[in-house]
Amino acid sequence: MMSKPYLLLLGSLQEPILAYVSMKLARKAVTLVVMDFRQPCHDWPIVFSWGEGAGEPFLSAGRRLVPLVDIRSTYIRLGQVWKGTEEGAPDALHHRSVFPHLLSILPGLVVNPYEASNGNGAKPYQLMRIAQFGFNVPRTLVTSIPERAKEFFDVCRGRVIYKSISSVRSIVRRVTEDDLPRLEQIRHCPVQFQEYIPGVDLRVHVVGNRVFASQIETTSMDYRYTDEQSFRTIRAVELPMGLQEQCIGLARGLGLALAGIDLRRTVQGEYYCFEVNTSPAFTFYEEHTGQRIGDALVDMLCRGTV
Amino acid sequence: MVLLIAHSTDLFATRVAHRLQSQGQEVKIVSWPMLLFGEGFSWIGGCRPGLGDGEFRIQGARIPISDLTGILCFSSGRLEHLASNDWEADEKAYMFQEGAAAHLAILHGCPCPVFNLPVPGERVRLFFASRTGQDSLRAFSLRVAPMAVATSRQAALEWVDGYTGPLRLGSLFDPDCNRMGYFPNGLDEWDDTVISYPVFLQRFPQGQLYHIIIVGNSVIGGKVHHSDFDGSFVTGVIPEPIPQELTQALVHGAKSVGLGFCECLVLEREHGEWMCADWNEFPRLGHWSEAVGEMVIEQLCSVLRAGRVGS
């Protein structure tokens, strides 16, 4: 009898999306190994080997020994803890050293590989990559020089937003005339400014070769954050075939098996791409649209290929 | 103009700067914290109508990014060492992340050659042994020595069990923190204090060890005597001719992992087989003899003046 292939889940089962995916995977013919990086490393020894000439590479975690060659796929959902927000925590070393190395050697399908998953940790860098795949991207300035920010505001005729440069979650806000005196503060820490592109938001989830598009209409500047006065609807839409292919090409080009692409369609029908989320919280969109993104992800993980 | 990104007291950067200046080349030294949070910069992306070039402000001068002919980074964009009592811990954490993100965009957006272009999330310490690193190096007949990462002494023993040859143990953070030993009794000589952090272990194969510095299309280095080798990159190696086939493999191998300036430890095994023991993307002057250091500086200046990392 053939043994069931291993499927590795990296992250905490307390995290809703990983829990959701693991629940779906539990019904499949795979052996799940969950590596919760929050456990103290000395309570939970990990060793993994590679290179040539010292036997079969393996991963040993807790009491389980897994030959690397038997790992069909890995799903990683490390969230903000991964980004080092728990600086000084006893297991910060795990985040910083062990897991990146483990991710760098894992065989099979990895959703998503270490370097690719860090691509949106630097949004302007990712924007350059996105433009290489033929997408329109907004004019962008990252600066710590107030007069440059003021010039950008003028060139863009006052239609400018600002947001974080890294993956630190920030609420996208419009720059107003009232903000201009405060620009002096950017001397202490650079800020990303971007030309405001009016239009309708689209979140496109690419799962391997499958595309799930949601259209979001809102009165809020950042649809993720709405208050009682704001209006927001999210519904499934079908993208033009060429755009679907472009989205698949972008995800693949960025090395992502799973991606959440943020697009905006202008009144003129042009599509702009703002960023690509490399670990998208797709359940939010699933709840609103009924799209079976999680099922597509689970199918892909079980197949072990995109 | 050549830009050297290093602390102003960095001896290596200072020597490179002096050499370039003596050759009539304009050069500036600036540290990441000073550039990102001190003097200032602007970076422009997306479509550009109405926008000029990005710029750096260094020592009061305004330098268009398009005026730079080469950049050499002597350290990563990791900014944890930035210390200011004016900021709360969460503000510092935010600045580190924003600064690191800006640093990646700046270097990738520069039209001139950059030694070495960073990758998102930084290269892991053992980047050469990653899946893609191994694939890249194998294409140039470079294999990777068997190794393991372990999070505890017990975990390390699992992998070492039964092995009696030379073993190298190192930090997953610091390329300068490694040691060598022979362990007929496993890891008895390394107590829990040594393995109090996650470490890598390497079964060090027999063979002739070389310590080689790669600068563009050239290599500088020589043989390391096993008796002199303590596991670190501080070998003080004396320069000598490097076999042509190894030179070619290393230059191409380095480029394939995105590096134009780096150092590596390579073993020549039987039948002309080459095995990589370690790579370091931020070589330091103190690792080498004065003669090797001089040759490295000269070669670095040559490629920075020429405005190319190597084609």
Interface residues (C-beta under 8 A of the other chain):
Chain A: C41 H42 W44 P45 I46 V47 F48 S49 W50 G51 E52 G53 A54 S60 K83 G84 T85 E87 L93 H94 R96 S97 V98 P100 H101 L102 S104 I105 L106 P107 Y114 E115 A116 S117 N118 G119 G121 A122 K123 P124 Y125 L127 M128 A131 N136 V137 P138 R139 T140 L141 V142 T143 S144 I145 R148 F152 V155 S164 I165 S166 S167 V168 R187 H188 C189 P190 Q194 E195
Chain B: L36 F37 G40 F41 S42 W43 I44 G45 G46 C47 R48 P49 G50 L51 E55 R57 A89 A93 Y94 M95 F96 Q97 E98 G99 A100 A101 A102 L104 A105 I106 H108 G109 V119 P120 G121 V124 R125 L126 F127 A129 S130 R131 T132 G133 Q134 R143 V144 A145 P146 M147 A148 V149 A150 T151 S152 Q154 A155 A156 E158 W159 L172 F173 Y197 P198 F200 Q202 R203 P205 M275
